[in-house]
Amino acid sequence: MYVMQKITTAFRGVAREGAEKVVDANAIRIFEQEIYDCENAMALAKHDLAKVMAEKIRLQRVHEQRLSSIQEREGQAGEALDKGLDSLAKELAEWIFDQEKTLATEKKALQTLKEHEAKLRKSLNAAANHIQHYRRELRLVQATQSSQRATSTLTCKANSLGARIMDMQESLDRIRTRQSEFEDYQEAVQILGNEFSDDALDAKLEKAGIGSGSAADAVLERIKKNRNVNEG
């Protein structure tokens, strides 16, 4: 049982971490939706406020009409008293009494509606200010996110460009090495060709004082000696 509880707790921890990652990955989208939901709530609150104001206006109009009727009946009751019509005056007084009770109820209802309207207006104004503030914050975090994405992209591109430059330099070094090796090879071939050719042999004989030029000189010297002997 103890082990199962630990396993269950571990799974809950994994689920929580996964949920937190989802929230973090969509934080700006969630923030924007919360603002949108608040704006929708404000729209409904404005609708309620409009209904309260309409009811207040209607009740105010009825209240004023009742007050006017009471004042009119009071005048009529006074005229009835002047004419000695006490019964009619009393009947009017009873009507006025009933209307004044209704008038007092309407007055309380009007006061309640006015207070409710004032609270709704205050709440809506505060909510509007908060929404404006968070809208500005939303634009700021969106701009910051765009800037960070651009910076990340530029960094990746710069790193990629640096890697490509290094690749090009390595390719150039490799080409130069191969070209240098080829030139060394050509020079070695030329040296070997010179060493094993007739020209190389003649050059060695000439350097040693042996060769066709030396033999001709010897023949010429012999002819000169023979001529001197014959002449003598």
PyMOL commands that set and color helices and strands:
alter all, ss='L'
color gray80, all
select helices_A, chain A and resi 2-25+27-82+86-195+198-208+212-231
alter helices_A, ss='H'
color red, helices_A
deselect
rebuild
show_as cartoon
